[in-house]
Amino acid sequence: MAENLVCLYSLIESYGYFVFVVLAACPATALPSIRNSFDYELSTEVQSWIGATSNIGALIGTITSVIISRHIRPRVGLISCGAISLTGWLLIFVSSLTTLYLVYPGLLMVGLACGLSNPLASVYVSEI
């Protein structure tokens, strides 16, 4: 029974790497539709920030995961990653309906959750 749980936890942990790949590829595949959805031309700088914001969040999340794993339990950090990621994706969705500038905090939050979840999941699985 314990071996099955470890396999399940390892599968869930590896899902974090899949999310990171989706997050890295999402801005590149979404930029053409973002460009077509607005009446005005997006500058190269705006497009660059859309592509880089999630990576900045992932870097901050990875650094923050060390603090969370030492002072707070990794399980609590993983639960908070779900809430942060959900909020980020909701901001991205709302930005498609309202204004483009909500996509920046959304991508930052999704990147933060992704950067937090990968190291915390590895620590959590090793503690089981």
Secondary structure, DSSP 4 states (H G I P E B T S, - for coil): -HHHHHHHHHHHHHHHHHHHHHHHHHHHHHHHHHHHHSSSPPPHHHHHHHHHHHHHHHHHHHHHHHHHHHHS-HHHHHHHHHHHHHHHHHHHHHHHHS-GGGHHHHHHHHHHHHHHHHHHHHHHHHH-
